[in-house]
Amino acid sequence: MRQDEEPARDGNDAQPAESPNWALGLDLGVRLGLSVVIGLGLGILVDNWLHTSPLFTLIGMVLGIGAAMVTIWRVARDAMRK
């Protein structure tokens, strides 16, 4: 092997790859969807258990949407720091 030739690389470089934008969008979508679904689901379960029809469903939905907003804030803050 000559000195000006580089050895063949096997693709296992130690440099971290930047995640593409679609990965960030998919991550946010899953987090937001799960936040709302879990909050709403817990509200429905508590309403069925206590027989208080829309009260805890609405509270769970509001808490789920609030958790989604906090998630958006944290991800945006971390993305701006990079």
mmCIF file as gemmi writes it, N, C-alpha and C atoms, coordinates in Angstrom:
data_model
loop_
_atom_site.group_PDB
_atom_site.id
_atom_site.type_symbol
_atom_site.label_atom_id
_atom_site.label_alt_id
_atom_site.label_comp_id
_atom_site.label_asym_id
_atom_site.label_entity_id
_atom_site.label_seq_id
_atom_site.pdbx_PDB_ins_code
_atom_site.Cartn_x
_atom_site.Cartn_y
_atom_site.Cartn_z
_atom_site.occupancy
_atom_site.B_iso_or_equiv
_atom_site.pdbx_formal_charge
_atom_site.auth_seq_id
_atom_site.auth_asym_id
_atom_site.pdbx_PDB_model_num
ATOM 1 N N . MET Axp A 1 ? 0.843 -1.171 0 1 0 ? 1 A 1
ATOM 2 C CA . MET Axp A 1 ? 0 0 0 1 0 ? 1 A 1
ATOM 3 C C . MET Axp A 1 ? 0.888 1.234 0 1 0 ? 1 A 1
ATOM 4 N N . ARG Axp A 2 ? 0.526 2.198 -0.846 1 0 ? 2 A 1
ATOM 5 C CA . ARG Axp A 2 ? 1.294 3.438 -0.901 1 0 ? 2 A 1
ATOM 6 C C . ARG Axp A 2 ? 0.857 4.347 0.223 1 0 ? 2 A 1
ATOM 7 N N . GLN Axp A 3 ? 1.679 5.332 0.53 1 0 ? 3 A 1
ATOM 8 C CA . GLN Axp A 3 ? 1.388 6.236 1.63 1 0 ? 3 A 1
ATOM 9 C C . GLN Axp A 3 ? 0.223 7.171 1.325 1 0 ? 3 A 1
ATOM 10 N N . ASP Axp A 4 ? 0.007 7.518 0.07 1 0 ? 4 A 1
ATOM 11 C CA . ASP Axp A 4 ? -1.064 8.45 -0.252 1 0 ? 4 A 1
ATOM 12 C C . ASP Axp A 4 ? -2.437 7.772 -0.348 1 0 ? 4 A 1
ATOM 13 N N . GLU Axp A 5 ? -2.482 6.447 -0.221 1 0 ? 5 A 1
ATOM 14 C CA . GLU Axp A 5 ? -3.756 5.737 -0.244 1 0 ? 5 A 1
ATOM 15 C C . GLU Axp A 5 ? -4.317 5.623 1.172 1 0 ? 5 A 1
ATOM 16 N N . GLU Axp A 6 ? -5.619 5.779 1.276 1 0 ? 6 A 1
ATOM 17 C CA . GLU Axp A 6 ? -6.266 5.605 2.572 1 0 ? 6 A 1
ATOM 18 C C . GLU Axp A 6 ? -6.736 4.166 2.696 1 0 ? 6 A 1
ATOM 19 N N . PRO Axp A 7 ? -6.68 3.625 3.9 1 0 ? 7 A 1
ATOM 20 C CA . PRO Axp A 7 ? -7.208 2.272 4.07 1 0 ? 7 A 1
ATOM 21 C C . PRO Axp A 7 ? -8.726 2.265 3.871 1 0 ? 7 A 1
ATOM 22 N N . ALA Axp A 8 ? -9.241 1.135 3.465 1 0 ? 8 A 1
ATOM 23 C CA . ALA Axp A 8 ? -10.687 1.023 3.239 1 0 ? 8 A 1
ATOM 24 C C . ALA Axp A 8 ? -11.425 1.182 4.561 1 0 ? 8 A 1
ATOM 25 N N . ARG Axp A 9 ? -12.519 1.932 4.531 1 0 ? 9 A 1
ATOM 26 C CA . ARG Axp A 9 ? -13.309 2.156 5.737 1 0 ? 9 A 1
ATOM 27 C C . ARG Axp A 9 ? -14.458 1.161 5.763 1 0 ? 9 A 1
ATOM 28 N N . ASP Axp A 10 ? -14.784 0.713 6.96 1 0 ? 10 A 1
ATOM 29 C CA . ASP Axp A 10 ? -15.862 -0.263 7.097 1 0 ? 10 A 1
ATOM 30 C C . ASP Axp A 10 ? -17.181 0.382 7.484 1 0 ? 10 A 1
ATOM 31 N N . GLY Axp A 11 ? -17.246 1.707 7.572 1 0 ? 11 A 1
ATOM 32 C CA . GLY Axp A 11 ? -18.49 2.396 7.882 1 0 ? 11 A 1
ATOM 33 C C . GLY Axp A 11 ? -18.754 2.561 9.362 1 0 ? 11 A 1
ATOM 34 N N . ASN Axp A 12 ? -17.833 2.172 10.204 1 0 ? 12 A 1
ATOM 35 C CA . ASN Axp A 12 ? -18.018 2.291 11.653 1 0 ? 12 A 1
ATOM 36 C C . ASN Axp A 12 ? -17.222 3.45 12.207 1 0 ? 12 A 1
ATOM 37 N N . ASP Axp A 13 ? -17.399 4.631 11.63 1 0 ? 13 A 1
ATOM 38 C CA . ASP Axp A 13 ? -16.698 5.814 12.127 1 0 ? 13 A 1
ATOM 39 C C . ASP Axp A 13 ? -17.261 6.207 13.48 1 0 ? 13 A 1
ATOM 40 N N . ALA Axp A 14 ? -16.439 6.799 14.304 1 0 ? 14 A 1
ATOM 41 C CA . ALA Axp A 14 ? -16.843 7.17 15.66 1 0 ? 14 A 1
ATOM 42 C C . ALA Axp A 14 ? -17.584 8.497 15.709 1 0 ? 14 A 1
ATOM 43 N N . GLN Axp A 15 ? -17.739 9.18 14.585 1 0 ? 15 A 1
ATOM 44 C CA . GLN Axp A 15 ? -18.4 10.476 14.582 1 0 ? 15 A 1
ATOM 45 C C . GLN Axp A 15 ? -19.911 10.286 14.656 1 0 ? 15 A 1
ATOM 46 N N . PRO Axp A 16 ? -20.585 11.003 15.574 1 0 ? 16 A 1
ATOM 47 C CA . PRO Axp A 16 ? -22.038 10.874 15.644 1 0 ? 16 A 1
ATOM 48 C C . PRO Axp A 16 ? -22.7 11.549 14.445 1 0 ? 16 A 1
ATOM 49 N N . ALA Axp A 17 ? -23.671 10.901 13.878 1 0 ? 17 A 1
ATOM 50 C CA . ALA Axp A 17 ? -24.377 11.457 12.727 1 0 ? 17 A 1
ATOM 51 C C . ALA Axp A 17 ? -25.518 12.347 13.211 1 0 ? 17 A 1
ATOM 52 N N . GLU Axp A 18 ? -25.766 13.424 12.486 1 0 ? 18 A 1
ATOM 53 C CA . GLU Axp A 18 ? -26.882 14.305 12.813 1 0 ? 18 A 1
ATOM 54 C C . GLU Axp A 18 ? -28.173 13.597 12.407 1 0 ? 18 A 1
ATOM 55 N N . SER Axp A 19 ? -29.191 13.681 13.254 1 0 ? 19 A 1
ATOM 56 C CA . SER Axp A 19 ? -30.457 13.062 12.9 1 0 ? 19 A 1
ATOM 57 C C . SER Axp A 19 ? -31.183 13.946 11.896 1 0 ? 19 A 1
ATOM 58 N N . PRO Axp A 20 ? -31.803 13.351 10.898 1 0 ? 20 A 1
ATOM 59 C CA . PRO Axp A 20 ? -32.506 14.153 9.898 1 0 ? 20 A 1
ATOM 60 C C . PRO Axp A 20 ? -33.761 14.816 10.47 1 0 ? 20 A 1
ATOM 61 N N . ASN Axp A 21 ? -34.272 15.795 9.761 1 0 ? 21 A 1
ATOM 62 C CA . ASN Axp A 21 ? -35.445 16.537 10.232 1 0 ? 21 A 1
ATOM 63 C C . ASN Axp A 21 ? -36.672 15.655 10.363 1 0 ? 21 A 1
ATOM 64 N N . TRP Axp A 22 ? -36.812 14.656 9.492 1 0 ? 22 A 1
ATOM 65 C CA . TRP Axp A 22 ? -37.988 13.793 9.574 1 0 ? 22 A 1
ATOM 66 C C . TRP Axp A 22 ? -37.972 12.994 10.865 1 0 ? 22 A 1
ATOM 67 N N . ALA Axp A 23 ? -36.8 12.668 11.375 1 0 ? 23 A 1
ATOM 68 C CA . ALA Axp A 23 ? -36.717 11.924 12.642 1 0 ? 23 A 1
ATOM 69 C C . ALA Axp A 23 ? -37.222 12.789 13.79 1 0 ? 23 A 1
ATOM 70 N N . LEU Axp A 24 ? -36.88 14.067 13.776 1 0 ? 24 A 1
ATOM 71 C CA . LEU Axp A 24 ? -37.359 14.987 14.805 1 0 ? 24 A 1
ATOM 72 C C . LEU Axp A 24 ? -38.871 15.138 14.712 1 0 ? 24 A 1
ATOM 73 N N . GLY Axp A 25 ? -39.391 15.253 13.502 1 0 ? 25 A 1
ATOM 74 C CA . GLY Axp A 25 ? -40.828 15.362 13.307 1 0 ? 25 A 1
ATOM 75 C C . GLY Axp A 25 ? -41.569 14.119 13.758 1 0 ? 25 A 1
ATOM 76 N N . LEU Axp A 26 ? -41.029 12.958 13.442 1 0 ? 26 A 1
ATOM 77 C CA . LEU Axp A 26 ? -41.642 11.698 13.871 1 0 ? 26 A 1
ATOM 78 C C . LEU Axp A 26 ? -41.609 11.566 15.385 1 0 ? 26 A 1
ATOM 79 N N . ASP Axp A 27 ? -40.492 11.927 15.985 1 0 ? 27 A 1
ATOM 80 C CA . ASP Axp A 27 ? -40.367 11.878 17.446 1 0 ? 27 A 1
ATOM 81 C C . ASP Axp A 27 ? -41.388 12.795 18.114 1 0 ? 27 A 1
ATOM 82 N N . LEU Axp A 28 ? -41.502 14.021 17.609 1 0 ? 28 A 1
ATOM 83 C CA . LEU Axp A 28 ? -42.474 14.961 18.175 1 0 ? 28 A 1
ATOM 84 C C . LEU Axp A 28 ? -43.906 14.472 17.984 1 0 ? 28 A 1
ATOM 85 N N . GLY Axp A 29 ? -44.208 13.944 16.824 1 0 ? 29 A 1
ATOM 86 C CA . GLY Axp A 29 ? -45.557 13.447 16.564 1 0 ? 29 A 1
ATOM 87 C C . GLY Axp A 29 ? -45.953 12.319 17.5 1 0 ? 29 A 1
ATOM 88 N N . VAL Axp A 30 ? -45.032 11.405 17.721 1 0 ? 30 A 1
ATOM 89 C CA . VAL Axp A 30 ? -45.319 10.283 18.622 1 0 ? 30 A 1
ATOM 90 C C . VAL Axp A 30 ? -45.493 10.792 20.057 1 0 ? 30 A 1
ATOM 91 N N . ARG Axp A 31 ? -44.614 11.673 20.48 1 0 ? 31 A 1
ATOM 92 C CA . ARG Axp A 31 ? -44.715 12.208 21.848 1 0 ? 31 A 1
ATOM 93 C C . ARG Axp A 31 ? -46.021 12.973 22.066 1 0 ? 31 A 1
ATOM 94 N N . LEU Axp A 32 ? -46.384 13.808 21.098 1 0 ? 32 A 1
ATOM 95 C CA . LEU Axp A 32 ? -47.605 14.597 21.229 1 0 ? 32 A 1
ATOM 96 C C . LEU Axp A 32 ? -48.831 13.7 21.221 1 0 ? 32 A 1
ATOM 97 N N . GLY Axp A 33 ? -48.862 12.764 20.298 1 0 ? 33 A 1
ATOM 98 C CA . GLY Axp A 33 ? -49.998 11.851 20.226 1 0 ? 33 A 1
ATOM 99 C C . GLY Axp A 33 ? -50.155 11.029 21.486 1 0 ? 33 A 1
ATOM 100 N N . LEU Axp A 34 ? -49.059 10.493 21.995 1 0 ? 34 A 1
ATOM 101 C CA . LEU Axp A 34 ? -49.132 9.686 23.209 1 0 ? 34 A 1
ATOM 102 C C . LEU Axp A 34 ? -49.547 10.514 24.419 1 0 ? 34 A 1
ATOM 103 N N . SER Axp A 35 ? -49.079 11.74 24.508 1 0 ? 35 A 1
ATOM 104 C CA . SER Axp A 35 ? -49.453 12.596 25.635 1 0 ? 35 A 1
ATOM 105 C C . SER Axp A 35 ? -50.96 12.807 25.686 1 0 ? 35 A 1
ATOM 106 N N . VAL Axp A 36 ? -51.533 13.136 24.558 1 0 ? 36 A 1
ATOM 107 C CA . VAL Axp A 36 ? -52.974 13.401 24.515 1 0 ? 36 A 1
ATOM 108 C C . VAL Axp A 36 ? -53.766 12.108 24.725 1 0 ? 36 A 1
ATOM 109 N N . VAL Axp A 37 ? -53.356 11.028 24.082 1 0 ? 37 A 1
ATOM 110 C CA . VAL Axp A 37 ? -54.08 9.761 24.201 1 0 ? 37 A 1
ATOM 111 C C . VAL Axp A 37 ? -54.029 9.227 25.631 1 0 ? 37 A 1
ATOM 112 N N . ILE Axp A 38 ? -52.876 9.321 26.273 1 0 ? 38 A 1
ATOM 113 C CA . ILE Axp A 38 ? -52.764 8.826 27.656 1 0 ? 38 A 1
ATOM 114 C C . ILE Axp A 38 ? -53.612 9.681 28.595 1 0 ? 38 A 1
ATOM 115 N N . GLY Axp A 39 ? -53.536 11 28.46 1 0 ? 39 A 1
ATOM 116 C CA . GLY Axp A 39 ? -54.353 11.875 29.307 1 0 ? 39 A 1
ATOM 117 C C . GLY Axp A 39 ? -55.835 11.628 29.11 1 0 ? 39 A 1
ATOM 118 N N . LEU Axp A 40 ? -56.26 11.519 27.871 1 0 ? 40 A 1
ATOM 119 C CA . LEU Axp A 40 ? -57.661 11.277 27.56 1 0 ? 40 A 1
ATOM 120 C C . LEU Axp A 40 ? -58.096 9.896 28.044 1 0 ? 40 A 1
ATOM 121 N N . GLY Axp A 41 ? -57.257 8.903 27.835 1 0 ? 41 A 1
ATOM 122 C CA . GLY Axp A 41 ? -57.581 7.545 28.278 1 0 ? 41 A 1
ATOM 123 C C . GLY Axp A 41 ? -57.72 7.437 29.784 1 0 ? 41 A 1
ATOM 124 N N . LEU Axp A 42 ? -56.81 8.073 30.504 1 0 ? 42 A 1
ATOM 125 C CA . LEU Axp A 42 ? -56.912 8.052 31.968 1 0 ? 42 A 1
ATOM 126 C C . LEU Axp A 42 ? -58.159 8.791 32.443 1 0 ? 42 A 1
ATOM 127 N N . GLY Axp A 43 ? -58.488 9.878 31.78 1 0 ? 43 A 1
ATOM 128 C CA . GLY Axp A 43 ? -59.709 10.612 32.132 1 0 ? 43 A 1
ATOM 129 C C . GLY Axp A 43 ? -60.956 9.768 31.919 1 0 ? 43 A 1
ATOM 130 N N . ILE Axp A 44 ? -61.01 9.049 30.81 1 0 ? 44 A 1
ATOM 131 C CA . ILE Axp A 44 ? -62.154 8.179 30.528 1 0 ? 44 A 1
ATOM 132 C C . ILE Axp A 44 ? -62.241 7.054 31.551 1 0 ? 44 A 1
ATOM 133 N N . LEU Axp A 45 ? -61.099 6.471 31.905 1 0 ? 45 A 1
ATOM 134 C CA . LEU Axp A 45 ? -61.101 5.397 32.917 1 0 ? 45 A 1
ATOM 135 C C . LEU Axp A 45 ? -61.613 5.893 34.262 1 0 ? 45 A 1
ATOM 136 N N . VAL Axp A 46 ? -61.161 7.055 34.693 1 0 ? 46 A 1
ATOM 137 C CA . VAL Axp A 46 ? -61.602 7.603 35.979 1 0 ? 46 A 1
ATOM 138 C C . VAL Axp A 46 ? -63.085 7.955 35.911 1 0 ? 46 A 1
ATOM 139 N N . ASP Axp A 47 ? -63.541 8.493 34.78 1 0 ? 47 A 1
ATOM 140 C CA . ASP Axp A 47 ? -64.972 8.796 34.629 1 0 ? 47 A 1
ATOM 141 C C . ASP Axp A 47 ? -65.824 7.531 34.706 1 0 ? 47 A 1
ATOM 142 N N . ASN Axp A 48 ? -65.388 6.47 34.066 1 0 ? 48 A 1
ATOM 143 C CA . ASN Axp A 48 ? -66.136 5.214 34.131 1 0 ? 48 A 1
ATOM 144 C C . ASN Axp A 48 ? -66.139 4.638 35.542 1 0 ? 48 A 1
ATOM 145 N N . TRP Axp A 49 ? -65.035 4.81 36.245 1 0 ? 49 A 1
ATOM 146 C CA . TRP Axp A 49 ? -64.918 4.269 37.606 1 0 ? 49 A 1
ATOM 147 C C . TRP Axp A 49 ? -65.796 5.045 38.589 1 0 ? 49 A 1
ATOM 148 N N . LEU Axp A 50 ? -65.815 6.375 38.469 1 0 ? 50 A 1
ATOM 149 C CA . LEU Axp A 50 ? -66.551 7.233 39.403 1 0 ? 50 A 1
ATOM 150 C C . LEU Axp A 50 ? -67.933 7.646 38.887 1 0 ? 50 A 1
ATOM 151 N N . HIS Axp A 51 ? -68.276 7.267 37.653 1 0 ? 51 A 1
ATOM 152 C CA . HIS Axp A 51 ? -69.562 7.62 37.036 1 0 ? 51 A 1
ATOM 153 C C . HIS Axp A 51 ? -69.782 9.14 37.01 1 0 ? 51 A 1
ATOM 154 N N . THR Axp A 52 ? -68.752 9.854 36.59 1 0 ? 52 A 1
ATOM 155 C CA . THR Axp A 52 ? -68.818 11.327 36.465 1 0 ? 52 A 1
ATOM 156 C C . THR Axp A 52 ? -68.502 11.693 35.02 1 0 ? 52 A 1
ATOM 157 N N . SER Axp A 53 ? -69.439 11.428 34.145 1 0 ? 53 A 1
ATOM 158 C CA . SER Axp A 53 ? -69.217 11.352 32.704 1 0 ? 53 A 1
ATOM 159 C C . SER Axp A 53 ? -68.196 12.312 32.097 1 0 ? 53 A 1
ATOM 160 N N . PRO Axp A 54 ? -68.441 13.573 31.871 1 0 ? 54 A 1
ATOM 161 C CA . PRO Axp A 54 ? -67.427 14.293 31.086 1 0 ? 54 A 1
ATOM 162 C C . PRO Axp A 54 ? -66.343 14.967 31.916 1 0 ? 54 A 1
ATOM 163 N N . LEU Axp A 55 ? -66.458 14.979 33.229 1 0 ? 55 A 1
ATOM 164 C CA . LEU Axp A 55 ? -65.564 15.781 34.06 1 0 ? 55 A 1
ATOM 165 C C . LEU Axp A 55 ? -64.097 15.373 33.909 1 0 ? 55 A 1
ATOM 166 N N . PHE Axp A 56 ? -63.766 14.143 34.246 1 0 ? 56 A 1
ATOM 167 C CA . PHE Axp A 56 ? -62.363 13.719 34.215 1 0 ? 56 A 1
ATOM 168 C C . PHE Axp A 56 ? -61.854 13.488 32.8 1 0 ? 56 A 1
ATOM 169 N N . THR Axp A 57 ? -62.761 13.242 31.863 1 0 ? 57 A 1
ATOM 170 C CA . THR Axp A 57 ? -62.342 13.149 30.466 1 0 ? 57 A 1
ATOM 171 C C . THR Axp A 57 ? -61.799 14.499 30.007 1 0 ? 57 A 1
ATOM 172 N N . LEU Axp A 58 ? -62.504 15.573 30.346 1 0 ? 58 A 1
ATOM 173 C CA . LEU Axp A 58 ? -62.037 16.905 29.974 1 0 ? 58 A 1
ATOM 174 C C . LEU Axp A 58 ? -60.755 17.278 30.706 1 0 ? 58 A 1
ATOM 175 N N . ILE Axp A 59 ? -60.686 16.935 31.987 1 0 ? 59 A 1
ATOM 176 C CA . ILE Axp A 59 ? -59.469 17.226 32.757 1 0 ? 59 A 1
ATOM 177 C C . ILE Axp A 59 ? -58.281 16.453 32.186 1 0 ? 59 A 1
ATOM 178 N N . GLY Axp A 60 ? -58.494 15.179 31.857 1 0 ? 60 A 1
ATOM 179 C CA . GLY Axp A 60 ? -57.422 14.372 31.266 1 0 ? 60 A 1
ATOM 180 C C . GLY Axp A 60 ? -56.978 14.898 29.923 1 0 ? 60 A 1
ATOM 181 N N . MET Axp A 61 ? -57.934 15.367 29.118 1 0 ? 61 A 1
ATOM 182 C CA . MET Axp A 61 ? -57.584 15.93 27.817 1 0 ? 61 A 1
ATOM 183 C C . MET Axp A 61 ? -56.765 17.209 27.98 1 0 ? 61 A 1
ATOM 184 N N . VAL Axp A 62 ? -57.176 18.07 28.897 1 0 ? 62 A 1
ATOM 185 C CA . VAL Axp A 62 ? -56.426 19.313 29.135 1 0 ? 62 A 1
ATOM 186 C C . VAL Axp A 62 ? -55.02 19.005 29.652 1 0 ? 62 A 1
ATOM 187 N N . LEU Axp A 63 ? -54.905 18.046 30.562 1 0 ? 63 A 1
ATOM 188 C CA . LEU Axp A 63 ? -53.573 17.671 31.064 1 0 ? 63 A 1
ATOM 189 C C . LEU Axp A 63 ? -52.71 17.043 29.971 1 0 ? 63 A 1
ATOM 190 N N . GLY Axp A 64 ? -53.327 16.251 29.097 1 0 ? 64 A 1
ATOM 191 C CA . GLY Axp A 64 ? -52.586 15.657 27.986 1 0 ? 64 A 1
ATOM 192 C C . GLY Axp A 64 ? -52.085 16.702 27.014 1 0 ? 64 A 1
ATOM 193 N N . ILE Axp A 65 ? -52.932 17.673 26.708 1 0 ? 65 A 1
ATOM 194 C CA . ILE Axp A 65 ? -52.515 18.76 25.809 1 0 ? 65 A 1
ATOM 195 C C . ILE Axp A 65 ? -51.438 19.605 26.476 1 0 ? 65 A 1
ATOM 196 N N . GLY Axp A 66 ? -51.563 19.832 27.785 1 0 ? 66 A 1
ATOM 197 C CA . GLY Axp A 66 ? -50.52 20.567 28.515 1 0 ? 66 A 1
ATOM 198 C C . GLY Axp A 66 ? -49.191 19.834 28.495 1 0 ? 66 A 1
ATOM 199 N N . ALA Axp A 67 ? -49.237 18.515 28.677 1 0 ? 67 A 1
ATOM 200 C CA . ALA Axp A 67 ? -48.005 17.719 28.612 1 0 ? 67 A 1
ATOM 201 C C . ALA Axp A 67 ? -47.397 17.772 27.209 1 0 ? 67 A 1
ATOM 202 N N . ALA Axp A 68 ? -48.248 17.8 26.189 1 0 ? 68 A 1
ATOM 203 C CA . ALA Axp A 68 ? -47.752 17.915 24.815 1 0 ? 68 A 1
ATOM 204 C C . ALA Axp A 68 ? -47.069 19.26 24.594 1 0 ? 68 A 1
ATOM 205 N N . MET Axp A 69 ? -47.63 20.321 25.141 1 0 ? 69 A 1
ATOM 206 C CA . MET Axp A 69 ? -47.021 21.647 24.996 1 0 ? 69 A 1
ATOM 207 C C . MET Axp A 69 ? -45.667 21.724 25.705 1 0 ? 69 A 1
ATOM 208 N N . VAL Axp A 70 ? -45.582 21.112 26.874 1 0 ? 70 A 1
ATOM 209 C CA . VAL Axp A 70 ? -44.299 21.071 27.588 1 0 ? 70 A 1
ATOM 210 C C . VAL Axp A 70 ? -43.269 20.302 26.77 1 0 ? 70 A 1
ATOM 211 N N . THR Axp A 71 ? -43.698 19.218 26.137 1 0 ? 71 A 1
ATOM 212 C CA . THR Axp A 71 ? -42.799 18.438 25.289 1 0 ? 71 A 1
ATOM 213 C C . THR Axp A 71 ? -42.298 19.266 24.118 1 0 ? 71 A 1
ATOM 214 N N . ILE Axp A 72 ? -43.199 20.002 23.469 1 0 ? 72 A 1
ATOM 215 C CA . ILE Axp A 72 ? -42.789 20.871 22.356 1 0 ? 72 A 1
ATOM 216 C C . ILE Axp A 72 ? -41.776 21.902 22.841 1 0 ? 72 A 1
ATOM 217 N N . TRP Axp A 73 ? -42.03 22.49 23.988 1 0 ? 73 A 1
ATOM 218 C CA . TRP Axp A 73 ? -41.126 23.499 24.541 1 0 ? 73 A 1
ATOM 219 C C . TRP Axp A 73 ? -39.738 22.921 24.793 1 0 ? 73 A 1
ATOM 220 N N . ARG Axp A 74 ? -39.677 21.755 25.409 1 0 ? 74 A 1
ATOM 221 C CA . ARG Axp A 74 ? -38.373 21.142 25.721 1 0 ? 74 A 1
ATOM 222 C C . ARG Axp A 74 ? -37.603 20.752 24.475 1 0 ? 74 A 1
ATOM 223 N N . VAL Axp A 75 ? -38.277 20.156 23.5 1 0 ? 75 A 1
ATOM 224 C CA . VAL Axp A 75 ? -37.6 19.746 22.28 1 0 ? 75 A 1
ATOM 225 C C . VAL Axp A 75 ? -37.118 20.975 21.504 1 0 ? 75 A 1
ATOM 226 N N . ALA Axp A 76 ? -37.941 22.007 21.438 1 0 ? 76 A 1
ATOM 227 C CA . ALA Axp A 76 ? -37.536 23.235 20.739 1 0 ? 76 A 1
ATOM 228 C C . ALA Axp A 76 ? -36.354 23.901 21.445 1 0 ? 76 A 1
ATOM 229 N N . ARG Axp A 77 ? -36.385 23.925 22.772 1 0 ? 77 A 1
ATOM 230 C CA . ARG Axp A 77 ? -35.283 24.527 23.529 1 0 ? 77 A 1
ATOM 231 C C . ARG Axp A 77 ? -33.989 23.76 23.292 1 0 ? 77 A 1
ATOM 232 N N . ASP Axp A 78 ? -34.049 22.443 23.302 1 0 ? 78 A 1
ATOM 233 C CA . ASP Axp A 78 ? -32.856 21.636 23.068 1 0 ? 78 A 1
ATOM 234 C C . ASP Axp A 78 ? -32.351 21.789 21.637 1 0 ? 78 A 1
ATOM 235 N N . ALA Axp A 79 ? -33.264 21.902 20.674 1 0 ? 79 A 1
ATOM 236 C CA . ALA Axp A 79 ? -32.862 22.086 19.276 1 0 ? 79 A 1
ATOM 237 C C . ALA Axp A 79 ? -32.207 23.437 19.072 1 0 ? 79 A 1
ATOM 238 N N . MET Axp A 80 ? -32.657 24.465 19.782 1 0 ? 80 A 1
ATOM 239 C CA . MET Axp A 80 ? -32.067 25.791 19.634 1 0 ? 80 A 1
ATOM 240 C C . MET Axp A 80 ? -30.676 25.865 20.254 1 0 ? 80 A 1
ATOM 241 N N . ARG Axp A 81 ? -30.408 25.034 21.231 1 0 ? 81 A 1
ATOM 242 C CA . ARG Axp A 81 ? -29.094 25.048 21.887 1 0 ? 81 A 1
ATOM 243 C C . ARG Axp A 81 ? -28.032 24.392 21.015 1 0 ? 81 A 1
ATOM 244 N N . LYS Axp A 82 ? -28.427 23.536 20.098 1 0 ? 82 A 1
ATOM 245 C CA . LYS Axp A 82 ? -27.45 22.817 19.27 1 0 ? 82 A 1
ATOM 246 C C . LYS Axp A 82 ? -26.932 23.675 18.161 1 0 ? 82 A 1
